[in-house]
């Protein structure tokens, strides 16, 4: 998913964004919440945008809300 996010970041017209990678397995609380959903992409508020695979359309829609 990280490779796909980096490719999305390079697309012309997509707002710039940062990516924080967190090891879910290092935190028991995160394992309890996301174990079967990894990799998971959360927005800055902790809301899930997608899991398993990058939903580029949903991420673009989310980012466009900041324009």
Secondary structure as UniProt FT lines:
FT   HELIX           2..10
FT   TURN            12..13
FT   HELIX           24..26
FT   HELIX           28..34
FT   HELIX           35..37
FT   STRAND          40..42
FT   TURN            44..45
FT   STRAND          48..51
FT   HELIX           56..64
FT   TURN            65..66
//
